[in-house]
Amino acid sequence: MATQKLYAGAKLRELRTKLGSTQKDFAAKLGVSLPYLNQMENNNRPVSTTVVLALASEFGMDVTELSSGDSQRLISDMREILADPLFEGDTLPLADLQLAASNAPGLARAFIKLHQSHRQTHERLAYLDEALGREDARASPSPWEEVRDFFHYCDNYIDAVDRAAEHFARGNSDGKTLKATTITALTAVGIKVSFDDMAALRRYDPDAGILHISSRAPQETQLFQLLFQTAMTRQNSLLEATLDLARFHSGAARDIAKIGLANYFAGAALMPYQTFLAKAQDCRHDLEILAGQFGASIEQVAHRLSTLQRPGSKGIPFFFVRVDQAGTITKRHSATRLQFARFGGACPLWNVHSAFETPGRFLRQLAETPDGVRYISLARDISKPAGRFGAPVRRYAISLGCEVRHAAAMVYADGMDTSHASAFEPIGISCRICDRKSCHQRSVPPLERQLVVDPDLRDVLPYQVE
């Protein structure tokens, strides 16, 4: 197989700008000519081995970062946007989208934000924020979407917060449990912890300095809520500094993001990066072993696995998604080439939907997306009881997966035949952008394809896709 050339112009420009260096000085440090650097930054030439070595030695750069980044996410988002009926007849070739994502990522993000603004004003899609459809809907991105995209394009890894959480957990060296250490830390800042019989998981009274935690909640939930409050009090300066860098458009988005960062801290403290990564590799990513080892829930473990993207110490690139019983995606992240639909639900052929039918069991699936990439996917239902009789039970399904080339590192791949193409089920991202011509679960026609309607023929679909 031919070696794939590495084009990373945007990454080079980003590093040079961050260093405050001119092209001439940067070229000298890399040991290349100014014209050669200019061509690499504009993706007219691939990054040479000499430059890769210089980046590692001169700047301590994790060179794996050159081949990662936002390109696949941007391409997926732009493809879905261009499938909007608004752009009917204006289909762009994939090569153009790849050029935009790699050469002008800032422009690509601006295009995505512009479409979000248009969609929030004029469209009524199934997966929309509640504010849409009201007379007071604004033409700015919804706070929820803005925060979701912030974590999405950070690769769901926030280095400063992750390391602070790891440092906090590492301080638990006197034999006490993490729960006891966390309560001690809260007491040190004047917060008394009280475990009470109540429906709410957590309620903090800042005037009285009392943190109420539900005694009905599972132990892992109680600890998570204690760690959340620790982040909000002891790590407030770090959270605020991170929010300043994010530059959210509204106070609501900033408030939502702060809760997200505090939740991130709690998960990272419960499952410290290096310790968790080593144990995950040792047990071949067995979710139940990891849950027992770290006192976490299956969902918390799966979510944490999807965040292990620390430069220089990365775990397997996983995707993680949570859906409700209606198929709506409520959490999503992907460090893989698989990107989830921004609007609407997940592909109905994906095993995450079947998890509701087999409660308490892990479902395994080998799947292939239209771009030919193959994955192993794990799905399971997650129930969240309210803790009292008669209260509604919240039911979700989660899925965790990775490209099949990592199957050997996954205990869930044992006994599965990954060598034959017939073992992989065809799945897609969204019907609107899926290229498959004969999918029996297609809900709407692909907007990038021509349709043929034959009144004398009724097959699985009432039309044929050219």
N, C-alpha and C positions, 0 to 999 in steps of 0.2 A: 504494500500500500504506500502511495506517495506521501511524503511528509507534508502536512498542511502548513502553509505559510502564515506567519503571524503578523497581522496588521493591528496596530494599537496606537494610532495617531492621537486619538482623544486622550488616552492615558498619558502619553508623553507630554502633550500640551498641559494637561492638568498638573502633572508633577513639576514641570518647568515653571508654571505660573505660581504654584505653591511655594517654590523656592525663591521666587522673585528674580529669576535669572533670564538674561537675554538669550536669544537663539545662538548667538556667537559663543557666549561663555558656556552654555549648556552643551553645545557641539564639541567644544574643546575638552570638557570633562568626560564626555562619552568617547572621545577619540575618533570622531568622524568629522567630515567637512560640513560647513554650513549648508550648502545645497542638499547634501544627503539627509541632514536632519530635517530640513524643510520638506523634503519629499516623504520622509517617514511620518511627519506630523500631519501631512495631508493624505496619508494612506496611498500614496503613489508608489511606495516601496515598502516591503515587509521589514519588520525589525530584525536586524541581523544578530547572529550569535554574539558578536563582539559587543554590541549595544546591550544585549541581555546581561552579559557578564559584568559590564560596566555599571549597569543599574544596580546590580546586586552588591558589587564591591564598593562603589563610590557613594551610593545613597542608601544602602541597606534595604533596598526594595524587595518585597516578596514578589518574585517575577511571575508567580502563578496569577497574580492580579492582572497581568497584561492580557491574559486570555479570558478573564472573567469581566463582570461588570453588567451594565444595563442593556447591552445591545439586544439580547433575546427578549427581554421584557418590553423594550421600546418597539421592537418589530411586531411582537404579538399584539401590543396595545394599538399600534397604528393600523395593523391589518383588520382588527375588529372594528375600529372606527371607520375605516374606508369601506367596510361592508354596510355601513349605515345607508339607508335609501337616499339620504341627502347627497351622497356622492355617486349615485347611479350613473353609469356611463363614464366615470372617471377612474376606473381601476388602474392602479399603478403596479408595475411588475415588482416582484419580490426583490430583485436586484437594486431597484431604486430605494426601497425601504431600508435595505441593508446598508446602502451608502449613507443615507440620512442618519441612521442610528450610530454608525461608526464615525462618520466625519463631522456630523453636526448634531450631537445628542441634545444640546440645549434647545435647538430649533425643534427637534422632535418632541421634547417635553412641552414646549410652548404650544405646539399643535394639539397635543393631547389635552392640555388645560383649556385651550380655546373650544375644543369640541365638548368638553365637560360643561363649560358655561352655556354653550348653545343647547345641549341636551337638557340641562336643568330648566331651561326656559320654555322649550318648545316640544319636547318629547314626553311620551308616557310609556315607558318600558316597564317590564315586570319587576326588574331589580333596580328600584329607585329609592332614594331617600324619602322619608315621609313628607318632607317639606315640599317636594314636587307635587304639583296638582293643586296646591293652595293658591289663593289669589296673591298672597304676600311672598310667593317664592322669589328668591333672588337669583341673579345671573352669576353669582360667584360659586365656587366649588363648595359643596356641603362640608361642614367641619369633619364629619365622619370620613368622607372620602379623602379629604386632604390628609388626615392622620394616617389612614390606611396606606395611602401612596407614600407617605414619609417612611414608614417602616418597610414598605415594599422595595423602595429604591435604596434603602440602607442595607439591603440583603438580610433584613430582619436581625442584624447584629449591630449593637451599639457598644463600641469598644470600651469607652470610659465607664459606662454604667456596668457593663459585664465585669470588668476588672475590679471595680469598687465592691461589687457583690461577692466576688471571689475572695477578695481581701477580708471582707466581713466574715465570711464563712470560715476562712483560714484562722481567724482569731479565736475560734472555738477549740482551743488546744488544752484546756484544763480538765477534760473528761466530761464536761457538761454536754447535754444534748443541745442541738441547735435551737430548739424551742426555748430551753431555759436561758441560753445565751441571749436570745432575742428579747425575752422578757426583761432580763437584766439591763440590756442596752436601752430599752424603752424607759425603764425605771430611772436610769441615770439621767434622762432628760425630763424627768418629772411626770411621766405618764404611768398611771396605775392600770394594770390589766385585770379585767374582771370577766370571768366566763359565766354567761347568763343564759337562761332558757328563753330564747327569743327567735323569731322567724328570720330577721335580718342576719346576714353572716357577720357583719362588722358595723359598729356604730361608735364614732369617736366624738366625745364631748370635750372640745378644747377649753371651755371655761372651767369645767371641773377637773380637767386633766385625766379623764378616765376613758380607757379604750374597752368597749364592750365587745366580746367575741361570743358567737353562738356556741353553746355547749352541744347543740344538736348536730353541728357540722362535723364531717369526718376529720380525723386528726390532720391529714395533709392539707385540708382546707383551712383549718384553724392556724396552722403554721404559716401557710401562704399569706393569710390576712395579717398576721403579726409582722411578717417581713415587709409586706406592703406598707404598713404604718411606719416601720423603721425607715423605709426609703423616703416617705413623705416628710419625716421629721429630721432624721440624722443626715440624709443625703439631699436635702432640699436645694442647697446651693448648686450641687452637681446637676440636678434635674433642671433647674432654672437656666443654667449655662447652656445645657444641651438644647433647651427650647429656644434660647436666644439665637443659636446657630441655625435652627430650622426655619425661622422667619415665617411663621404661620400667618395667614391672612386675617384671622379673627381670634378674638379672645376665647370663643367656644372651642375652636380647634386646638388652641394651646392648652386649655383645661383638659380636653379629652386626651391629648398627647401626654400630658403629665401623668394622668392615671395609667396610660399605657407604659410609660417609662418606669413607673413605680411597680407595675405588674412585672415588667421585664426584670427589674432588680430582684424581686421576690423569687422568680423562677431561677434566676442565675445564682442566687444565694442558696436556694434549696438544692440546686444541682450545679455546684461549682465547676467551671469550664474544664480545667485540666483533669480533675478527678473524675468527672462525669465522662469526658471523652475517653479516658483510659479504660474505664469500666465498660463503656459501650462497646469499645473495640474488643475487649476481653471476652464479653458474653455474646459477641456477634449481634449486638443491637436487639437483644431480647427485651421487649418492653416490660414484661412482668418481672423479670429479674431486676431491671433498673428501677422499677416502681418500688419494689421491696427494699432494695439497697438504699434508696434515697428518701423513702417515706413520701413518695409523690403518687399522684394518680396517673393512670395510663395516658390520659389526655395531656397532662403536664409534661410527661416524659416525651411523648411524640412531638409536642410543640418545641421542647428544648432541643431535641435532635435536629430540628430544622434550623436552629440558630447557630450551630457550631461552624461558623465561618470566620474564625479569627485568623488574620493573616499570619502565615508561617506555621500554623497549627490547626489546619482545617480538618473537619470531619467529612463524612460522606455528604455530598450535596443531595439533600432530601427535599421533596415537596411535602407540604402538610396542608390539609384542608379540613374544615368542619362544615357540615351541612345540616339543615333542619329537616323535618319530615316532608316539607314542601319542596325540598331540593335546593333551597336558597343557600348560597355560600355565606356563612357567618364569620369564618376566619379563613384566611388563605395566605400561603407563602410558598415560593418555590425558588430554591437555589439551583434547580435543574433547568433544562431547556423547555420543559413543560410549563406553560403559563396558563393560569385560569382565566376564564371569561370575566371581564370586568362587570358585565351586565348579564343578568339572568343566572340560571343554575348550571350545574355541571352536566357533562354528557351522561345520558341515561344508561349507556352501556358500561359505565364504570361501576366497579363492585361496591363503591361506597354506598350506593342506594340499596343494595341487597343486604347490607348490614342490619337494617331495621327488621328484616325478616328472620334473622338468626341471632337473637340477643345473647350476649355473653360469649360469643365466638369470634375468633379472628378469621377473616376471609382473605384468601390470597388470590392474586390475579396477575397473569402476564399480559401486558397490553402494549399495543403499538399505535402511535399517533400518526396522522397523515404524512408527517415529514419523515417517517421511517424510523424514528427513534423508539427503542423498546424499553419498557419499564417493568419493574416488579412493584406491585401495589398491595398494601395491607390495609384492611378496613375493619372497623369494629363499631358497634353501637355504644353510645355513652348515655346513661340515664342519670339525671340529677334530681333526686326526690327533694321535696320541700321540707321534710322532717316532721310532718304531722299527718294524721289521717284526714283524707278528703282533699288535701292540697294537690294541685296539678303537678304531674311529673314532667319535667322538661327532658325531651329526648333529642339527641343528636347522633350523628355518625361521623367518625373521623377517618381520615385516610392518610397514610404515610407511605412514601415510596421513593424509589431512586432508579436511575438507569440500570439496566440489567447487567452492565459490565461490573457493577459492584455486588452482584448477587452472592459471590463467595463470602462476602463479609456480613451477610444477612442470614441469620438462622432460619428465617421464614422461607428462604429459597431452597432449603434442603428437600430433596425428593421431587423437585419441579424440573421438567425438561425444558431447558432454555436454549437447546441447540437446534430446535426445529421451528420454522416460521409459523407452522400451523398451530403451535401452542399459544401464540399471542393473539389476543382478541383485539379487533380494531376499535379504538375509541377516538374521540375528537375533543375539541375545546368548546366550540359553540356551533350550533347548526348553521348559523349565518355565515361562518367563515370556514366550515369544514368542506374539504374537497371531495369527500367520498361520494360516489355516484349512486350507490345502491344500498344505503343504510336503511334497515327496516324500522329504525326508531327515529328517523328524521322528522322533526316537528315543523320546520319551515324550510323553504328552498334556500340553497346557498346563493347569496346575492352577487357573487363574482362569476356565476355560471349562467349560460343560456339554458332555458327550459324548452322541452318539446312536449306538447300536450296532444295526445292521440285519443280522440273520442271513441275509437274502436278497440282500445286496449286499456285494461285495468290491471295493473300489476300491484306490487306491494305499495308503491307510491302512485298517486294519480297523475304523475308526470315523469318524464325522463330528464336526467341531468346530462348535458353534453360535456 
